[in-house]
Amino acid sequence: MMIPTVDSTRNTYNMQLLLNKLYHVVFPGPTGTGKSLNAANCLQYKMGDDCQYITLTFSAQTGANQT
């Protein structure tokens, strides 16, 4: 369940705005701040059918060769 906050709404809006202008987007920040959830929410529900995406999951043991 996602509960929108001022920060999550701001980040989702900025991501949508940048992606619509064909810019690359990176969300840096500490662990547990909702970066992945905000990005997934924006891509799934805000961008429409014109946007295609692939989700990759990494862990501390994931290496460059595995990607």
Distance bins in CASP14 RR format, pairs under 12 A and 6 or more apart:
PFRMAT RR
TARGET T0000
AUTHOR 0000-0000-0000
RMODE 2
METHOD distances of the structure
MODEL  1
1 37 0 0 0 0 0 1 0 0 0 0 0
1 41 0 0 0 0 0 1 0 0 0 0 0
2 8 1 0 0 1 0 0 0 0 0 0 0
2 9 0 0 0 0 0 1 0 0 0 0 0
2 12 0 0 0 0 1 0 0 0 0 0 0
2 34 0 0 0 0 1 0 0 0 0 0 0
2 36 0 0 0 0 0 1 0 0 0 0 0
2 37 1 0 1 0 0 0 0 0 0 0 0
2 38 0 0 0 0 1 0 0 0 0 0 0
2 39 0 0 0 0 0 1 0 0 0 0 0
2 40 0 0 0 0 1 0 0 0 0 0 0
2 41 1 0 0 1 0 0 0 0 0 0 0
2 42 0 0 0 0 0 1 0 0 0 0 0
2 44 0 0 0 0 0 1 0 0 0 0 0
2 45 0 0 0 0 1 0 0 0 0 0 0
3 9 0 0 0 0 0 1 0 0 0 0 0
3 34 0 0 0 0 0 1 0 0 0 0 0
3 37 0 0 0 0 0 1 0 0 0 0 0
3 38 0 0 0 0 0 1 0 0 0 0 0
3 41 0 0 0 0 0 1 0 0 0 0 0
4 10 0 0 0 0 0 1 0 0 0 0 0
4 11 0 0 0 0 0 1 0 0 0 0 0
4 12 0 0 0 0 1 0 0 0 0 0 0
4 13 0 0 0 0 0 1 0 0 0 0 0
4 34 0 0 0 0 0 1 0 0 0 0 0
4 37 0 0 0 0 0 1 0 0 0 0 0
4 38 0 0 0 0 1 0 0 0 0 0 0
4 41 0 0 0 0 1 0 0 0 0 0 0
4 42 0 0 0 0 0 1 0 0 0 0 0
4 45 0 0 0 0 0 1 0 0 0 0 0
4 46 0 0 0 0 0 1 0 0 0 0 0
5 11 0 0 0 0 1 0 0 0 0 0 0
5 12 0 0 0 0 0 1 0 0 0 0 0
5 33 0 0 0 0 0 1 0 0 0 0 0
5 34 0 0 0 0 1 0 0 0 0 0 0
5 37 0 0 0 0 0 1 0 0 0 0 0
5 38 0 0 0 0 1 0 0 0 0 0 0
6 12 0 0 0 0 0 1 0 0 0 0 0
6 13 0 0 0 0 0 1 0 0 0 0 0
7 13 0 0 0 0 0 1 0 0 0 0 0
7 14 0 0 0 0 0 1 0 0 0 0 0
7 27 0 0 0 0 0 1 0 0 0 0 0
7 29 0 0 0 0 0 1 0 0 0 0 0
7 33 0 0 0 0 1 0 0 0 0 0 0
7 34 0 0 0 0 1 0 0 0 0 0 0
7 35 0 0 0 0 0 1 0 0 0 0 0
7 37 0 0 0 0 0 1 0 0 0 0 0
7 38 0 0 0 0 1 0 0 0 0 0 0
8 14 0 0 0 0 0 1 0 0 0 0 0
8 15 0 0 0 0 0 1 0 0 0 0 0
8 27 0 0 0 0 0 1 0 0 0 0 0
8 33 0 0 0 0 1 0 0 0 0 0 0
8 34 1 0 0 1 0 0 0 0 0 0 0
8 35 0 0 0 0 1 0 0 0 0 0 0
8 36 0 0 0 0 0 1 0 0 0 0 0
8 37 1 0 0 1 0 0 0 0 0 0 0
8 38 1 0 1 0 0 0 0 0 0 0 0
8 39 0 0 0 0 0 1 0 0 0 0 0
8 40 0 0 0 0 0 1 0 0 0 0 0
8 41 0 0 0 0 1 0 0 0 0 0 0
8 42 0 0 0 0 1 0 0 0 0 0 0
8 46 0 0 0 0 0 1 0 0 0 0 0
9 15 0 0 0 0 0 1 0 0 0 0 0
9 16 0 0 0 0 0 1 0 0 0 0 0
9 38 0 0 0 0 1 0 0 0 0 0 0
9 41 0 0 0 0 0 1 0 0 0 0 0
9 42 0 0 0 0 0 1 0 0 0 0 0
9 46 0 0 0 0 0 1 0 0 0 0 0
10 16 0 0 0 0 0 1 0 0 0 0 0
10 17 0 0 0 0 0 1 0 0 0 0 0
10 27 0 0 0 0 0 1 0 0 0 0 0
10 38 0 0 0 0 1 0 0 0 0 0 0
10 42 0 0 0 0 0 1 0 0 0 0 0
11 17 0 0 0 0 0 1 0 0 0 0 0
11 18 0 0 0 0 0 1 0 0 0 0 0
11 25 0 0 0 0 1 0 0 0 0 0 0
11 26 0 0 0 0 0 1 0 0 0 0 0
11 27 1 0 0 1 0 0 0 0 0 0 0
11 28 0 0 0 0 0 1 0 0 0 0 0
11 29 0 0 0 0 0 1 0 0 0 0 0
11 33 0 0 0 0 1 0 0 0 0 0 0
11 34 0 0 0 0 1 0 0 0 0 0 0
11 35 1 0 0 1 0 0 0 0 0 0 0
11 36 0 0 0 0 0 1 0 0 0 0 0
11 37 0 0 0 0 0 1 0 0 0 0 0
11 38 1 0 1 0 0 0 0 0 0 0 0
11 39 0 0 0 0 1 0 0 0 0 0 0
11 41 0 0 0 0 1 0 0 0 0 0 0
11 42 0 0 0 0 1 0 0 0 0 0 0
11 46 0 0 0 0 0 1 0 0 0 0 0
12 18 0 0 0 0 0 1 0 0 0 0 0
12 19 0 0 0 0 0 1 0 0 0 0 0
12 25 0 0 0 0 0 1 0 0 0 0 0
12 27 0 0 0 0 0 1 0 0 0 0 0
12 34 0 0 0 0 0 1 0 0 0 0 0
12 35 0 0 0 0 0 1 0 0 0 0 0
12 37 0 0 0 0 1 0 0 0 0 0 0
12 38 1 0 1 0 0 0 0 0 0 0 0
12 39 0 0 0 0 1 0 0 0 0 0 0
12 40 0 0 0 0 0 1 0 0 0 0 0
12 41 1 0 0 1 0 0 0 0 0 0 0
12 42 1 0 1 0 0 0 0 0 0 0 0
12 43 0 0 0 0 1 0 0 0 0 0 0
12 44 0 0 0 0 0 1 0 0 0 0 0
12 45 0 0 0 0 1 0 0 0 0 0 0
12 46 1 0 0 1 0 0 0 0 0 0 0
12 47 0 0 0 0 0 1 0 0 0 0 0
13 19 0 0 0 0 0 1 0 0 0 0 0
13 20 0 0 0 0 0 1 0 0 0 0 0
13 25 0 0 0 0 0 1 0 0 0 0 0
13 38 0 0 0 0 0 1 0 0 0 0 0
13 41 0 0 0 0 0 1 0 0 0 0 0
13 42 0 0 0 0 1 0 0 0 0 0 0
13 46 0 0 0 0 1 0 0 0 0 0 0
14 20 0 0 0 0 0 1 0 0 0 0 0
14 21 0 0 0 0 0 1 0 0 0 0 0
14 23 0 0 0 0 0 1 0 0 0 0 0
14 25 1 0 0 1 0 0 0 0 0 0 0
14 26 0 0 0 0 0 1 0 0 0 0 0
14 27 0 0 0 0 1 0 0 0 0 0 0
14 38 0 0 0 0 1 0 0 0 0 0 0
14 39 0 0 0 0 0 1 0 0 0 0 0
14 42 0 0 0 0 1 0 0 0 0 0 0
14 46 0 0 0 0 0 1 0 0 0 0 0
15 21 0 0 0 0 0 1 0 0 0 0 0
15 23 0 0 0 0 1 0 0 0 0 0 0
15 24 0 0 0 0 0 1 0 0 0 0 0
15 25 1 0 1 0 0 0 0 0 0 0 0
15 26 0 0 0 0 1 0 0 0 0 0 0
15 27 1 0 0 1 0 0 0 0 0 0 0
15 35 0 0 0 0 0 1 0 0 0 0 0
15 36 0 0 0 0 0 1 0 0 0 0 0
15 37 0 0 0 0 0 1 0 0 0 0 0
15 38 1 0 0 1 0 0 0 0 0 0 0
15 39 1 0 0 1 0 0 0 0 0 0 0
15 40 0 0 0 0 0 1 0 0 0 0 0
15 41 0 0 0 0 1 0 0 0 0 0 0
15 42 1 0 1 0 0 0 0 0 0 0 0
15 43 0 0 0 0 1 0 0 0 0 0 0
15 45 0 0 0 0 0 1 0 0 0 0 0
15 46 0 0 0 0 1 0 0 0 0 0 0
15 47 0 0 0 0 1 0 0 0 0 0 0
15 51 0 0 0 0 0 1 0 0 0 0 0
15 53 0 0 0 0 0 1 0 0 0 0 0
16 23 0 0 0 0 0 1 0 0 0 0 0
16 25 0 0 0 0 1 0 0 0 0 0 0
16 38 0 0 0 0 0 1 0 0 0 0 0
16 39 0 0 0 0 0 1 0 0 0 0 0
16 41 0 0 0 0 0 1 0 0 0 0 0
16 42 1 0 1 0 0 0 0 0 0 0 0
16 43 0 0 0 0 1 0 0 0 0 0 0
16 44 0 0 0 0 0 1 0 0 0 0 0
16 45 0 0 0 0 0 1 0 0 0 0 0
16 46 1 0 1 0 0 0 0 0 0 0 0
16 47 1 0 0 1 0 0 0 0 0 0 0
16 48 0 0 0 0 1 0 0 0 0 0 0
16 51 0 0 0 0 1 0 0 0 0 0 0
17 23 0 0 0 0 1 0 0 0 0 0 0
17 25 0 0 0 0 1 0 0 0 0 0 0
17 42 0 0 0 0 0 1 0 0 0 0 0
17 46 0 0 0 0 0 1 0 0 0 0 0
17 47 0 0 0 0 0 1 0 0 0 0 0
18 24 1 0 0 1 0 0 0 0 0 0 0
18 25 1 0 1 0 0 0 0 0 0 0 0
18 26 0 0 0 0 1 0 0 0 0 0 0
18 27 0 0 0 0 0 1 0 0 0 0 0
18 39 0 0 0 0 0 1 0 0 0 0 0
18 42 0 0 0 0 0 1 0 0 0 0 0
18 47 0 0 0 0 0 1 0 0 0 0 0
19 25 1 0 0 1 0 0 0 0 0 0 0
19 26 0 0 0 0 0 1 0 0 0 0 0
19 39 0 0 0 0 0 1 0 0 0 0 0
19 42 1 0 0 1 0 0 0 0 0 0 0
19 43 0 0 0 0 1 0 0 0 0 0 0
19 46 0 0 0 0 1 0 0 0 0 0 0
19 47 1 0 0 1 0 0 0 0 0 0 0
19 48 0 0 0 0 0 1 0 0 0 0 0
19 50 0 0 0 0 0 1 0 0 0 0 0
19 51 1 0 0 1 0 0 0 0 0 0 0
19 52 0 0 0 0 0 1 0 0 0 0 0
19 53 0 0 0 0 1 0 0 0 0 0 0
20 42 0 0 0 0 0 1 0 0 0 0 0
20 46 0 0 0 0 1 0 0 0 0 0 0
20 47 1 0 0 1 0 0 0 0 0 0 0
20 48 0 0 0 0 0 1 0 0 0 0 0
20 50 0 0 0 0 1 0 0 0 0 0 0
20 51 0 0 0 0 1 0 0 0 0 0 0
22 50 0 0 0 0 0 1 0 0 0 0 0
22 51 0 0 0 0 0 1 0 0 0 0 0
25 35 0 0 0 0 0 1 0 0 0 0 0
25 38 0 0 0 0 0 1 0 0 0 0 0
25 39 1 0 0 1 0 0 0 0 0 0 0
25 42 0 0 0 0 1 0 0 0 0 0 0
25 43 0 0 0 0 0 1 0 0 0 0 0
25 47 0 0 0 0 0 1 0 0 0 0 0
25 51 0 0 0 0 0 1 0 0 0 0 0
25 53 0 0 0 0 0 1 0 0 0 0 0
26 35 0 0 0 0 1 0 0 0 0 0 0
26 39 0 0 0 0 1 0 0 0 0 0 0
27 33 0 0 0 0 1 0 0 0 0 0 0
27 34 0 0 0 0 1 0 0 0 0 0 0
27 35 1 0 1 0 0 0 0 0 0 0 0
27 36 0 0 0 0 1 0 0 0 0 0 0
27 37 0 0 0 0 0 1 0 0 0 0 0
27 38 1 0 0 1 0 0 0 0 0 0 0
27 39 1 0 0 1 0 0 0 0 0 0 0
27 40 0 0 0 0 0 1 0 0 0 0 0
27 42 0 0 0 0 0 1 0 0 0 0 0
28 35 1 0 0 1 0 0 0 0 0 0 0
29 35 1 0 0 1 0 0 0 0 0 0 0
29 36 0 0 0 0 0 1 0 0 0 0 0
29 38 0 0 0 0 0 1 0 0 0 0 0
31 60 0 0 0 0 0 1 0 0 0 0 0
32 38 0 0 0 0 0 1 0 0 0 0 0
33 39 0 0 0 0 0 1 0 0 0 0 0
34 40 0 0 0 0 1 0 0 0 0 0 0
34 41 0 0 0 0 1 0 0 0 0 0 0
34 42 0 0 0 0 0 1 0 0 0 0 0
35 41 0 0 0 0 0 1 0 0 0 0 0
35 42 0 0 0 0 0 1 0 0 0 0 0
36 42 0 0 0 0 0 1 0 0 0 0 0
36 43 0 0 0 0 0 1 0 0 0 0 0
36 55 0 0 0 0 1 0 0 0 0 0 0
36 56 0 0 0 0 0 1 0 0 0 0 0
36 57 0 0 0 0 1 0 0 0 0 0 0
36 58 0 0 0 0 0 1 0 0 0 0 0
37 43 0 0 0 0 0 1 0 0 0 0 0
37 44 0 0 0 0 0 1 0 0 0 0 0
37 45 0 0 0 0 0 1 0 0 0 0 0
37 55 0 0 0 0 0 1 0 0 0 0 0
38 44 0 0 0 0 0 1 0 0 0 0 0
38 45 0 0 0 0 0 1 0 0 0 0 0
38 46 0 0 0 0 0 1 0 0 0 0 0
39 45 0 0 0 0 0 1 0 0 0 0 0
39 46 0 0 0 0 0 1 0 0 0 0 0
39 47 0 0 0 0 0 1 0 0 0 0 0
39 51 0 0 0 0 0 1 0 0 0 0 0
39 53 0 0 0 0 1 0 0 0 0 0 0
39 55 0 0 0 0 1 0 0 0 0 0 0
39 56 0 0 0 0 0 1 0 0 0 0 0
40 46 0 0 0 0 0 1 0 0 0 0 0
40 47 0 0 0 0 0 1 0 0 0 0 0
40 53 0 0 0 0 1 0 0 0 0 0 0
40 54 0 0 0 0 0 1 0 0 0 0 0
40 55 1 0 0 1 0 0 0 0 0 0 0
40 56 0 0 0 0 0 1 0 0 0 0 0
40 57 0 0 0 0 0 1 0 0 0 0 0
41 47 0 0 0 0 0 1 0 0 0 0 0
41 53 0 0 0 0 0 1 0 0 0 0 0
42 48 0 0 0 0 0 1 0 0 0 0 0
42 51 0 0 0 0 1 0 0 0 0 0 0
42 53 0 0 0 0 1 0 0 0 0 0 0
43 49 0 0 0 0 0 1 0 0 0 0 0
43 50 0 0 0 0 0 1 0 0 0 0 0
43 51 1 0 0 1 0 0 0 0 0 0 0
43 52 0 0 0 0 1 0 0 0 0 0 0
43 53 1 0 1 0 0 0 0 0 0 0 0
43 54 0 0 0 0 1 0 0 0 0 0 0
43 55 0 0 0 0 1 0 0 0 0 0 0
44 51 0 0 0 0 1 0 0 0 0 0 0
44 52 0 0 0 0 0 1 0 0 0 0 0
44 53 0 0 0 0 1 0 0 0 0 0 0
44 55 0 0 0 0 1 0 0 0 0 0 0
45 51 0 0 0 0 0 1 0 0 0 0 0
46 53 0 0 0 0 0 1 0 0 0 0 0
47 53 0 0 0 0 1 0 0 0 0 0 0
54 67 0 0 0 0 0 1 0 0 0 0 0
56 62 0 0 0 0 1 0 0 0 0 0 0
56 63 0 0 0 0 0 1 0 0 0 0 0
56 66 0 0 0 0 0 1 0 0 0 0 0
56 67 1 0 0 1 0 0 0 0 0 0 0
57 66 0 0 0 0 0 1 0 0 0 0 0
57 67 0 0 0 0 0 1 0 0 0 0 0
58 64 0 0 0 0 0 1 0 0 0 0 0
58 66 0 0 0 0 1 0 0 0 0 0 0
58 67 1 0 0 1 0 0 0 0 0 0 0
59 66 0 0 0 0 1 0 0 0 0 0 0
59 67 0 0 0 0 0 1 0 0 0 0 0
END
